[in-house]
Amino acid sequence: MYRFFVKKDQIQEDAVIIIGSDVNHIKNVLRMKKGETILISDGEDREYVCTIDELENEQVRAKIEDVNGVAKELPIKVTLFQALPKGDKMETVIQKMVELGAYEIVPVATKRCVVKLDAKKAEAKTKRWNLIAESAAKQSKRGIIPKVLQPVSFSRALEMANNMDMILIPYEEAENMDITRDIVSKIKKGMSVGIFIGPEGGFAPEEVLEAAEYGAKQITLGKRILRTETAGMTIMSVIMYLTEE
């Protein structure tokens, strides 16, 4: 069943008005007809089961048949602080992390990042990244569309994570898996968690020390060295497994 996101002001008492690019997608790409059932989310984990009632040039009217409450989201909020990777790896990271349940994604410029973005490029990239997040949210039937923020410095990222309940930083020199298991097992319902993932060359030692000053906990992801695009998905999968209700 296809899912679409709308703003709250598009939701009426007994119907939802779909506008924008989704109108063309419904009419000309999916070629949906009156009476077909679709799912509509308000972006805050409220899901509306609707049937298409009217197909017009500028809008689609969908009749509300049922309303589902909070169901699709993890009971914790996980923010990924991802060091800017090379090529199009960031797009893969965003897509998969959204599918796995990440709440928000923050691109981070670290000392060993090869990619350098000026303000204009950062704005264009962020716009595309958010489109990828929206597409992944629809595909995985998320209740919200996770936001991808503008790239920030490593120090700024730590400031953003400072009020979170837990900060995790997978680090290749962290060795004790028992300690990692103990740390991760303390993640409980209602918590906010920040995950810091380094670039292809890893974090600089001084960055790890700076993160420790903010209370970041070093963890290991095993004896193998993971690629930057794999590391975040790995720890996110573990967190999802432990906290999914």
C-alpha positions as CSV (number, residue, x, y, z in Angstrom):
1,M,0.0,0.0,0.0
2,Y,1.4,3.4,-1.0
3,R,2.2,6.0,1.7
4,F,2.2,9.8,1.3
5,F,3.1,12.6,3.7
6,V,1.1,15.8,4.2
7,K,1.1,18.8,6.4
8,K,-1.4,19.0,9.2
9,D,-3.4,21.8,7.6
10,Q,-4.1,19.4,4.7
11,I,-6.1,17.1,7.0
12,Q,-9.7,17.9,7.3
13,E,-12.4,16.3,9.6
14,D,-13.2,13.4,7.2
15,A,-10.7,13.8,4.4
16,V,-7.1,14.6,3.4
17,I,-6.2,17.0,0.6
18,I,-3.0,16.0,-1.3
19,I,-1.2,18.7,-3.3
20,G,2.1,19.2,-4.9
21,S,4.2,16.6,-6.7
22,D,2.3,13.7,-5.1
23,V,-0.7,14.6,-7.2
24,N,1.2,13.8,-10.4
25,H,2.7,10.7,-8.8
26,I,-0.7,9.3,-7.9
27,K,-2.4,10.2,-11.2
28,N,0.3,9.7,-13.9
29,V,2.9,7.5,-12.4
30,L,1.0,5.1,-10.2
31,R,-2.2,5.6,-12.3
32,M,-4.4,5.1,-9.2
33,K,-8.1,5.3,-9.5
34,K,-11.0,6.5,-7.3
35,G,-11.7,4.0,-4.5
36,E,-8.1,2.7,-4.1
37,T,-6.7,2.7,-0.6
38,I,-3.6,4.7,0.4
39,L,-1.8,5.5,3.7
40,I,-1.2,9.1,4.7
41,S,1.0,10.4,7.5
42,D,1.0,13.8,9.1
43,G,4.8,13.5,9.8
44,E,4.3,13.0,13.5
45,D,3.5,9.2,13.5
46,R,-0.2,9.5,13.0
47,E,-1.3,7.3,10.1
48,Y,-4.6,7.7,8.1
49,V,-6.0,4.9,6.1
50,C,-7.8,6.6,3.2
51,T,-9.6,5.8,-0.1
52,I,-9.1,8.1,-3.0
53,D,-12.3,10.1,-3.4
54,E,-11.5,12.8,-6.1
55,L,-8.7,13.1,-8.6
56,E,-8.4,16.7,-9.9
57,N,-5.6,18.6,-11.8
58,E,-4.1,20.3,-8.7
59,Q,-5.2,18.0,-5.9
60,V,-6.3,14.6,-4.8
61,R,-9.0,14.3,-2.1
62,A,-8.8,11.1,0.0
63,K,-11.6,10.1,2.4
64,I,-10.4,9.1,5.9
65,E,-11.5,5.5,6.7
66,D,-9.4,4.9,9.8
67,V,-6.7,6.5,12.0
68,N,-3.8,4.7,13.5
69,G,-1.7,6.1,16.3
70,V,1.9,5.8,17.1
71,A,3.2,2.6,15.8
72,K,6.0,2.8,13.3
73,E,8.7,4.7,15.2
74,L,11.4,3.4,17.6
75,P,10.8,4.2,21.3
76,I,14.1,6.2,21.3
77,K,15.4,9.1,19.2
78,V,18.7,8.3,17.4
79,T,20.6,11.1,15.7
80,L,23.4,10.1,13.4
81,F,26.4,12.5,13.2
82,Q,28.0,11.2,10.0
83,A,31.4,12.5,8.9
84,L,31.2,13.5,5.3
85,P,32.2,10.5,3.1
86,K,33.5,10.5,-0.4
87,G,31.4,10.1,-3.5
88,D,27.7,9.3,-3.1
89,K,28.2,7.3,0.0
90,M,26.2,9.8,2.1
91,E,23.1,9.1,0.0
92,T,23.4,5.4,0.9
93,V,23.9,6.2,4.5
94,I,20.8,8.4,4.7
95,Q,18.6,5.9,2.9
96,K,19.6,3.0,5.0
97,M,19.6,4.9,8.3
98,V,16.1,6.2,7.7
99,E,14.9,2.7,6.9
100,L,16.4,1.4,10.2
101,G,14.7,4.1,12.2
102,A,17.1,7.1,12.7
103,Y,15.3,10.2,13.9
104,E,17.7,12.8,12.4
105,I,20.9,12.9,10.4
106,V,23.6,15.5,10.8
107,P,26.5,15.7,8.3
108,V,29.8,16.6,10.0
109,A,33.0,18.0,8.7
110,T,35.9,16.4,10.5
111,K,39.7,16.9,10.2
112,R,40.2,13.8,8.0
113,C,37.2,14.4,5.7
114,V,38.3,14.6,2.1
115,V,35.0,16.2,1.0
116,K,34.9,20.0,1.4
117,L,31.6,21.8,0.8
118,D,31.2,25.5,0.5
119,A,27.9,27.1,1.5
120,K,26.3,26.8,-2.0
121,K,27.2,23.2,-2.4
122,A,26.2,22.3,1.2
123,E,22.8,23.8,0.6
124,A,22.3,21.9,-2.7
125,K,23.5,18.7,-1.1
126,T,21.2,19.1,1.9
127,K,18.2,19.6,-0.3
128,R,19.0,16.4,-2.2
129,W,19.7,14.5,1.0
130,N,16.3,15.4,2.4
131,L,14.6,14.2,-0.8
132,I,16.4,10.9,-0.3
133,A,15.3,10.8,3.4
134,E,11.7,11.4,2.3
135,S,11.7,8.7,-0.3
136,A,13.2,6.2,2.2
137,A,10.6,7.2,4.8
138,K,7.8,6.5,2.4
139,Q,9.3,3.2,1.3
140,S,9.8,1.9,4.8
141,K,6.4,3.3,6.0
142,R,7.9,5.6,8.6
143,G,5.6,7.7,10.6
144,I,7.8,10.7,10.2
145,I,10.3,12.1,7.7
146,P,13.7,12.3,9.4
147,K,15.5,15.6,8.7
148,V,19.0,15.9,7.3
149,L,20.5,19.1,8.6
150,Q,23.1,21.3,7.0
151,P,26.7,20.1,7.5
152,V,28.3,21.3,10.7
153,S,31.8,21.3,12.3
154,F,32.8,18.5,14.6
155,S,32.8,20.8,17.6
156,R,29.4,22.1,16.7
157,A,28.1,18.6,16.4
158,L,29.3,17.8,19.9
159,E,27.5,20.9,21.2
160,M,24.3,19.7,19.5
161,A,24.7,16.3,21.1
162,N,25.5,17.6,24.6
163,N,22.0,17.4,25.9
164,M,21.4,13.9,24.7
165,D,21.1,11.0,27.1
166,M,23.9,9.1,25.5
167,I,26.7,9.7,22.9
168,L,28.3,6.8,21.2
169,I,31.5,6.9,19.2
170,P,32.6,3.7,17.5
171,Y,36.4,3.8,17.4
172,E,38.9,1.4,15.9
173,E,41.1,1.4,19.0
174,A,38.2,0.5,21.4
175,E,38.7,-3.2,22.0
176,N,36.5,-4.5,24.8
177,M,33.3,-6.0,23.4
178,D,31.9,-6.7,26.9
179,I,32.1,-3.0,27.7
180,T,30.4,-2.2,24.5
181,R,27.6,-4.6,25.3
182,D,27.2,-3.1,28.7
183,I,27.0,0.4,27.3
184,V,24.5,-0.4,24.6
185,S,22.3,-2.4,27.0
186,K,21.7,0.8,29.0
187,I,19.8,2.4,26.1
188,K,16.2,2.5,27.3
189,K,12.8,3.7,26.0
190,G,12.4,7.4,25.8
191,M,16.2,8.1,25.6
192,S,17.9,10.3,23.0
193,V,21.1,8.9,21.5
194,G,23.8,10.4,19.3
195,I,26.0,8.2,17.2
196,F,29.2,9.7,15.8
197,I,30.7,8.0,12.8
198,G,34.1,9.0,11.4
199,P,35.2,9.4,7.7
200,E,37.2,7.0,5.6
201,G,40.4,7.8,7.5
202,G,38.7,7.6,10.9
203,F,38.6,10.3,13.7
204,A,41.7,12.2,14.6
205,P,42.9,11.3,18.1
206,E,42.2,14.9,19.3
207,E,38.6,14.6,18.1
208,V,38.2,11.4,20.1
209,L,39.5,13.2,23.2
210,E,37.2,16.2,22.5
211,A,34.3,13.9,22.3
212,A,35.2,12.3,25.6
213,E,35.0,15.7,27.2
214,Y,31.3,15.7,26.2
215,G,30.8,12.3,27.7
216,A,30.9,10.3,24.5
217,K,31.4,6.6,25.1
218,Q,33.9,4.7,22.9
219,I,32.5,1.4,21.6
220,T,33.8,-1.3,19.3
221,L,31.9,-2.8,16.4
222,G,34.0,-6.0,16.4
223,K,37.4,-7.1,15.2
224,R,36.9,-6.1,11.6
225,I,37.4,-2.5,10.4
226,L,34.1,-1.3,8.9
227,R,33.7,1.2,6.1
228,T,32.2,4.6,7.2
229,E,29.0,3.8,5.3
230,T,28.7,0.5,7.2
231,A,29.5,1.5,10.7
232,G,26.4,3.6,11.4
233,M,24.1,1.0,10.0
234,T,25.7,-1.7,12.2
235,I,25.2,0.1,15.5
236,M,21.7,1.3,14.4
237,S,20.7,-2.3,13.7
238,V,21.8,-3.3,17.2
239,I,19.9,-0.5,18.8
240,M,16.8,-1.3,16.7
241,Y,17.0,-4.9,17.8
242,L,17.3,-4.0,21.4
243,T,14.6,-1.4,21.6
244,E,12.0,-2.3,19.0
245,E,8.6,-2.8,20.7
